Amino acid sequence: MLNGDPHYSLFIITPISNIYSKINEIILTERLEMFSLIAGILRQ
């Protein structure tokens, strides 16, 4: 109750494995971009 009015809260819990899998996807993409950039520089 807040100032006589009912208030509700909702919490969503995300498993840490889901968070880590998303981070791993981002890191993999960044690595691929970095290797492509390095390969392009070395090729010239």
mmCIF file of the N, C-alpha and C atoms, coordinates in Angstrom:
data_MODEL
# 
_entry.id   MODEL 
# 
loop_
_atom_site.group_PDB 
_atom_site.id 
_atom_site.type_symbol 
_atom_site.label_atom_id 
_atom_site.label_alt_id 
_atom_site.label_comp_id 
_atom_site.label_asym_id 
_atom_site.label_entity_id 
_atom_site.label_seq_id 
_atom_site.pdbx_PDB_ins_code 
_atom_site.Cartn_x 
_atom_site.Cartn_y 
_atom_site.Cartn_z 
_atom_site.occupancy 
_atom_site.B_iso_or_equiv 
_atom_site.pdbx_formal_charge 
_atom_site.auth_seq_id 
_atom_site.auth_comp_id 
_atom_site.auth_asym_id 
_atom_site.auth_atom_id 
_atom_site.pdbx_PDB_model_num 
ATOM 1   N N  . MET A 1 1  ? 0.850  -1.184  0.000   1.00 0.00 ? 1  MET A N  1 
ATOM 2   C CA . MET A 1 1  ? 0.000  0.000   0.000   1.00 0.00 ? 1  MET A CA 1 
ATOM 3   C C  . MET A 1 1  ? 0.894  1.245   0.000   1.00 0.00 ? 1  MET A C  1 
ATOM 4   N N  . LEU A 1 2  ? 0.534  2.195   -0.834  1.00 0.00 ? 2  LEU A N  1 
ATOM 5   C CA . LEU A 1 2  ? 1.265  3.457   -0.907  1.00 0.00 ? 2  LEU A CA 1 
ATOM 6   C C  . LEU A 1 2  ? 0.235  4.574   -0.942  1.00 0.00 ? 2  LEU A C  1 
ATOM 7   N N  . ASN A 1 3  ? 0.221  5.366   0.097   1.00 0.00 ? 3  ASN A N  1 
ATOM 8   C CA . ASN A 1 3  ? -0.773 6.448   0.234   1.00 0.00 ? 3  ASN A CA 1 
ATOM 9   C C  . ASN A 1 3  ? -2.198 5.902   0.133   1.00 0.00 ? 3  ASN A C  1 
ATOM 10  N N  . GLY A 1 4  ? -2.414 4.727   0.675   1.00 0.00 ? 4  GLY A N  1 
ATOM 11  C CA . GLY A 1 4  ? -3.742 4.141   0.694   1.00 0.00 ? 4  GLY A CA 1 
ATOM 12  C C  . GLY A 1 4  ? -4.131 3.417   -0.584  1.00 0.00 ? 4  GLY A C  1 
ATOM 13  N N  . ASP A 1 5  ? -3.301 3.472   -1.617  1.00 0.00 ? 5  ASP A N  1 
ATOM 14  C CA . ASP A 1 5  ? -3.587 2.797   -2.884  1.00 0.00 ? 5  ASP A CA 1 
ATOM 15  C C  . ASP A 1 5  ? -2.721 1.542   -2.988  1.00 0.00 ? 5  ASP A C  1 
ATOM 16  N N  . PRO A 1 6  ? -3.310 0.462   -3.480  1.00 0.00 ? 6  PRO A N  1 
ATOM 17  C CA . PRO A 1 6  ? -2.497 -0.737  -3.664  1.00 0.00 ? 6  PRO A CA 1 
ATOM 18  C C  . PRO A 1 6  ? -1.548 -0.586  -4.860  1.00 0.00 ? 6  PRO A C  1 
ATOM 19  N N  . HIS A 1 7  ? -0.313 -0.966  -4.681  1.00 0.00 ? 7  HIS A N  1 
ATOM 20  C CA . HIS A 1 7  ? 0.692  -0.934  -5.749  1.00 0.00 ? 7  HIS A CA 1 
ATOM 21  C C  . HIS A 1 7  ? 1.316  -2.314  -5.832  1.00 0.00 ? 7  HIS A C  1 
ATOM 22  N N  . TYR A 1 8  ? 1.586  -2.745  -7.051  1.00 0.00 ? 8  TYR A N  1 
ATOM 23  C CA . TYR A 1 8  ? 2.146  -4.074  -7.272  1.00 0.00 ? 8  TYR A CA 1 
ATOM 24  C C  . TYR A 1 8  ? 3.473  -3.956  -8.007  1.00 0.00 ? 8  TYR A C  1 
ATOM 25  N N  . SER A 1 9  ? 4.338  -4.893  -7.752  1.00 0.00 ? 9  SER A N  1 
ATOM 26  C CA . SER A 1 9  ? 5.635  -4.959  -8.440  1.00 0.00 ? 9  SER A CA 1 
ATOM 27  C C  . SER A 1 9  ? 5.781  -6.322  -9.087  1.00 0.00 ? 9  SER A C  1 
ATOM 28  N N  . LEU A 1 10 ? 6.485  -6.333  -10.198 1.00 0.00 ? 10 LEU A N  1 
ATOM 29  C CA . LEU A 1 10 ? 6.748  -7.567  -10.911 1.00 0.00 ? 10 LEU A CA 1 
ATOM 30  C C  . LEU A 1 10 ? 8.248  -7.653  -11.148 1.00 0.00 ? 10 LEU A C  1 
ATOM 31  N N  . PHE A 1 11 ? 8.837  -8.765  -10.774 1.00 0.00 ? 11 PHE A N  1 
ATOM 32  C CA . PHE A 1 11 ? 10.262 -8.987  -10.980 1.00 0.00 ? 11 PHE A CA 1 
ATOM 33  C C  . PHE A 1 11 ? 10.422 -10.152 -11.942 1.00 0.00 ? 11 PHE A C  1 
ATOM 34  N N  . ILE A 1 12 ? 11.245 -9.943  -12.944 1.00 0.00 ? 12 ILE A N  1 
ATOM 35  C CA . ILE A 1 12 ? 11.538 -11.005 -13.895 1.00 0.00 ? 12 ILE A CA 1 
ATOM 36  C C  . ILE A 1 12 ? 12.979 -11.426 -13.660 1.00 0.00 ? 12 ILE A C  1 
ATOM 37  N N  . ILE A 1 13 ? 13.167 -12.700 -13.386 1.00 0.00 ? 13 ILE A N  1 
ATOM 38  C CA . ILE A 1 13 ? 14.506 -13.217 -13.118 1.00 0.00 ? 13 ILE A CA 1 
ATOM 39  C C  . ILE A 1 13 ? 14.993 -13.947 -14.356 1.00 0.00 ? 13 ILE A C  1 
ATOM 40  N N  . THR A 1 14 ? 16.125 -13.503 -14.870 1.00 0.00 ? 14 THR A N  1 
ATOM 41  C CA . THR A 1 14 ? 16.724 -14.122 -16.052 1.00 0.00 ? 14 THR A CA 1 
ATOM 42  C C  . THR A 1 14 ? 17.878 -15.012 -15.609 1.00 0.00 ? 14 THR A C  1 
ATOM 43  N N  . PRO A 1 15 ? 17.873 -16.256 -16.030 1.00 0.00 ? 15 PRO A N  1 
ATOM 44  C CA . PRO A 1 15 ? 18.998 -17.133 -15.671 1.00 0.00 ? 15 PRO A CA 1 
ATOM 45  C C  . PRO A 1 15 ? 20.319 -16.580 -16.209 1.00 0.00 ? 15 PRO A C  1 
ATOM 46  N N  . ILE A 1 16 ? 21.361 -16.674 -15.412 1.00 0.00 ? 16 ILE A N  1 
ATOM 47  C CA . ILE A 1 16 ? 22.662 -16.124 -15.785 1.00 0.00 ? 16 ILE A CA 1 
ATOM 48  C C  . ILE A 1 16 ? 23.200 -16.770 -17.059 1.00 0.00 ? 16 ILE A C  1 
ATOM 49  N N  . SER A 1 17 ? 22.816 -18.022 -17.326 1.00 0.00 ? 17 SER A N  1 
ATOM 50  C CA . SER A 1 17 ? 23.293 -18.680 -18.551 1.00 0.00 ? 17 SER A CA 1 
ATOM 51  C C  . SER A 1 17 ? 22.772 -17.966 -19.796 1.00 0.00 ? 17 SER A C  1 
ATOM 52  N N  . ASN A 1 18 ? 21.558 -17.431 -19.738 1.00 0.00 ? 18 ASN A N  1 
ATOM 53  C CA . ASN A 1 18 ? 21.018 -16.672 -20.875 1.00 0.00 ? 18 ASN A CA 1 
ATOM 54  C C  . ASN A 1 18 ? 21.819 -15.400 -21.104 1.00 0.00 ? 18 ASN A C  1 
ATOM 55  N N  . ILE A 1 19 ? 22.181 -14.746 -20.032 1.00 0.00 ? 19 ILE A N  1 
ATOM 56  C CA . ILE A 1 19 ? 22.965 -13.506 -20.138 1.00 0.00 ? 19 ILE A CA 1 
ATOM 57  C C  . ILE A 1 19 ? 24.337 -13.817 -20.728 1.00 0.00 ? 19 ILE A C  1 
ATOM 58  N N  . TYR A 1 20 ? 24.989 -14.868 -20.215 1.00 0.00 ? 20 TYR A N  1 
ATOM 59  C CA . TYR A 1 20 ? 26.311 -15.233 -20.710 1.00 0.00 ? 20 TYR A CA 1 
ATOM 60  C C  . TYR A 1 20 ? 26.272 -15.658 -22.172 1.00 0.00 ? 20 TYR A C  1 
ATOM 61  N N  . SER A 1 21 ? 25.220 -16.354 -22.586 1.00 0.00 ? 21 SER A N  1 
ATOM 62  C CA . SER A 1 21 ? 25.146 -16.780 -23.983 1.00 0.00 ? 21 SER A CA 1 
ATOM 63  C C  . SER A 1 21 ? 25.045 -15.568 -24.908 1.00 0.00 ? 21 SER A C  1 
ATOM 64  N N  . LYS A 1 22 ? 24.318 -14.551 -24.495 1.00 0.00 ? 22 LYS A N  1 
ATOM 65  C CA . LYS A 1 22 ? 24.217 -13.327 -25.303 1.00 0.00 ? 22 LYS A CA 1 
ATOM 66  C C  . LYS A 1 22 ? 25.564 -12.621 -25.372 1.00 0.00 ? 22 LYS A C  1 
ATOM 67  N N  . ILE A 1 23 ? 26.271 -12.564 -24.238 1.00 0.00 ? 23 ILE A N  1 
ATOM 68  C CA . ILE A 1 23 ? 27.589 -11.925 -24.205 1.00 0.00 ? 23 ILE A CA 1 
ATOM 69  C C  . ILE A 1 23 ? 28.554 -12.677 -25.110 1.00 0.00 ? 23 ILE A C  1 
ATOM 70  N N  . ASN A 1 24 ? 28.510 -14.010 -25.063 1.00 0.00 ? 24 ASN A N  1 
ATOM 71  C CA . ASN A 1 24 ? 29.394 -14.817 -25.909 1.00 0.00 ? 24 ASN A CA 1 
ATOM 72  C C  . ASN A 1 24 ? 29.121 -14.584 -27.393 1.00 0.00 ? 24 ASN A C  1 
ATOM 73  N N  . GLU A 1 25 ? 27.854 -14.428 -27.761 1.00 0.00 ? 25 GLU A N  1 
ATOM 74  C CA . GLU A 1 25 ? 27.509 -14.142 -29.149 1.00 0.00 ? 25 GLU A CA 1 
ATOM 75  C C  . GLU A 1 25 ? 28.116 -12.811 -29.590 1.00 0.00 ? 25 GLU A C  1 
ATOM 76  N N  . ILE A 1 26 ? 28.031 -11.811 -28.738 1.00 0.00 ? 26 ILE A N  1 
ATOM 77  C CA . ILE A 1 26 ? 28.566 -10.490 -29.062 1.00 0.00 ? 26 ILE A CA 1 
ATOM 78  C C  . ILE A 1 26 ? 30.083 -10.558 -29.194 1.00 0.00 ? 26 ILE A C  1 
ATOM 79  N N  . ILE A 1 27 ? 30.745 -11.254 -28.271 1.00 0.00 ? 27 ILE A N  1 
ATOM 80  C CA . ILE A 1 27 ? 32.206 -11.373 -28.315 1.00 0.00 ? 27 ILE A CA 1 
ATOM 81  C C  . ILE A 1 27 ? 32.635 -12.101 -29.588 1.00 0.00 ? 27 ILE A C  1 
ATOM 82  N N  . LEU A 1 28 ? 31.933 -13.153 -29.951 1.00 0.00 ? 28 LEU A N  1 
ATOM 83  C CA . LEU A 1 28 ? 32.264 -13.891 -31.169 1.00 0.00 ? 28 LEU A CA 1 
ATOM 84  C C  . LEU A 1 28 ? 32.146 -12.996 -32.402 1.00 0.00 ? 28 LEU A C  1 
ATOM 85  N N  . THR A 1 29 ? 31.098 -12.212 -32.465 1.00 0.00 ? 29 THR A N  1 
ATOM 86  C CA . THR A 1 29 ? 30.899 -11.293 -33.587 1.00 0.00 ? 29 THR A CA 1 
ATOM 87  C C  . THR A 1 29 ? 32.015 -10.259 -33.636 1.00 0.00 ? 29 THR A C  1 
ATOM 88  N N  . GLU A 1 30 ? 32.383 -9.710  -32.488 1.00 0.00 ? 30 GLU A N  1 
ATOM 89  C CA . GLU A 1 30 ? 33.451 -8.707  -32.438 1.00 0.00 ? 30 GLU A CA 1 
ATOM 90  C C  . GLU A 1 30 ? 34.789 -9.305  -32.862 1.00 0.00 ? 30 GLU A C  1 
ATOM 91  N N  . ARG A 1 31 ? 35.062 -10.540 -32.450 1.00 0.00 ? 31 ARG A N  1 
ATOM 92  C CA . ARG A 1 31 ? 36.312 -11.203 -32.853 1.00 0.00 ? 31 ARG A CA 1 
ATOM 93  C C  . ARG A 1 31 ? 36.363 -11.373 -34.362 1.00 0.00 ? 31 ARG A C  1 
ATOM 94  N N  . LEU A 1 32 ? 35.259 -11.815 -34.938 1.00 0.00 ? 32 LEU A N  1 
ATOM 95  C CA . LEU A 1 32 ? 35.199 -12.009 -36.383 1.00 0.00 ? 32 LEU A CA 1 
ATOM 96  C C  . LEU A 1 32 ? 35.446 -10.687 -37.112 1.00 0.00 ? 32 LEU A C  1 
ATOM 97  N N  . GLU A 1 33 ? 34.847 -9.613  -36.628 1.00 0.00 ? 33 GLU A N  1 
ATOM 98  C CA . GLU A 1 33 ? 35.055 -8.299  -37.244 1.00 0.00 ? 33 GLU A CA 1 
ATOM 99  C C  . GLU A 1 33 ? 36.510 -7.868  -37.115 1.00 0.00 ? 33 GLU A C  1 
ATOM 100 N N  . MET A 1 34 ? 37.120 -8.122  -35.950 1.00 0.00 ? 34 MET A N  1 
ATOM 101 C CA . MET A 1 34 ? 38.511 -7.728  -35.735 1.00 0.00 ? 34 MET A CA 1 
ATOM 102 C C  . MET A 1 34 ? 39.445 -8.513  -36.643 1.00 0.00 ? 34 MET A C  1 
ATOM 103 N N  . PHE A 1 35 ? 39.229 -9.835  -36.758 1.00 0.00 ? 35 PHE A N  1 
ATOM 104 C CA . PHE A 1 35 ? 40.061 -10.644 -37.653 1.00 0.00 ? 35 PHE A CA 1 
ATOM 105 C C  . PHE A 1 35 ? 39.899 -10.189 -39.104 1.00 0.00 ? 35 PHE A C  1 
ATOM 106 N N  . SER A 1 36 ? 38.693 -9.841  -39.495 1.00 0.00 ? 36 SER A N  1 
ATOM 107 C CA . SER A 1 36 ? 38.459 -9.356  -40.857 1.00 0.00 ? 36 SER A CA 1 
ATOM 108 C C  . SER A 1 36 ? 39.194 -8.054  -41.092 1.00 0.00 ? 36 SER A C  1 
ATOM 109 N N  . LEU A 1 37 ? 39.174 -7.175  -40.116 1.00 0.00 ? 37 LEU A N  1 
ATOM 110 C CA . LEU A 1 37 ? 39.856 -5.895  -40.219 1.00 0.00 ? 37 LEU A CA 1 
ATOM 111 C C  . LEU A 1 37 ? 41.367 -6.089  -40.331 1.00 0.00 ? 37 LEU A C  1 
ATOM 112 N N  . ILE A 1 38 ? 41.915 -6.945  -39.481 1.00 0.00 ? 38 ILE A N  1 
ATOM 113 C CA . ILE A 1 38 ? 43.353 -7.219  -39.518 1.00 0.00 ? 38 ILE A CA 1 
ATOM 114 C C  . ILE A 1 38 ? 43.747 -7.852  -40.849 1.00 0.00 ? 38 ILE A C  1 
ATOM 115 N N  . ALA A 1 39 ? 42.954 -8.811  -41.320 1.00 0.00 ? 39 ALA A N  1 
ATOM 116 C CA . ALA A 1 39 ? 43.252 -9.450  -42.592 1.00 0.00 ? 39 ALA A CA 1 
ATOM 117 C C  . ALA A 1 39 ? 43.214 -8.434  -43.733 1.00 0.00 ? 39 ALA A C  1 
ATOM 118 N N  . GLY A 1 40 ? 42.276 -7.516  -43.686 1.00 0.00 ? 40 GLY A N  1 
ATOM 119 C CA . GLY A 1 40 ? 42.189 -6.499  -44.719 1.00 0.00 ? 40 GLY A CA 1 
ATOM 120 C C  . GLY A 1 40 ? 43.381 -5.558  -44.691 1.00 0.00 ? 40 GLY A C  1 
ATOM 121 N N  . ILE A 1 41 ? 43.860 -5.221  -43.509 1.00 0.00 ? 41 ILE A N  1 
ATOM 122 C CA . ILE A 1 41 ? 45.025 -4.340  -43.383 1.00 0.00 ? 41 ILE A CA 1 
ATOM 123 C C  . ILE A 1 41 ? 46.288 -5.042  -43.866 1.00 0.00 ? 41 ILE A C  1 
ATOM 124 N N  . LEU A 1 42 ? 46.457 -6.305  -43.498 1.00 0.00 ? 42 LEU A N  1 
ATOM 125 C CA . LEU A 1 42 ? 47.655 -7.048  -43.879 1.00 0.00 ? 42 LEU A CA 1 
ATOM 126 C C  . LEU A 1 42 ? 47.697 -7.350  -45.371 1.00 0.00 ? 42 LEU A C  1 
ATOM 127 N N  . ARG A 1 43 ? 46.545 -7.410  -45.987 1.00 0.00 ? 43 ARG A N  1 
ATOM 128 C CA . ARG A 1 43 ? 46.455 -7.743  -47.406 1.00 0.00 ? 43 ARG A CA 1 
ATOM 129 C C  . ARG A 1 43 ? 46.960 -6.589  -48.281 1.00 0.00 ? 43 ARG A C  1 
ATOM 130 N N  . GLN A 1 44 ? 46.893 -5.384  -47.777 1.00 0.00 ? 44 GLN A N  1 
ATOM 131 C CA . GLN A 1 44 ? 47.260 -4.210  -48.599 1.00 0.00 ? 44 GLN A CA 1 
ATOM 132 C C  . GLN A 1 44 ? 48.731 -3.983  -48.623 1.00 0.00 ? 44 GLN A C  1 
# 
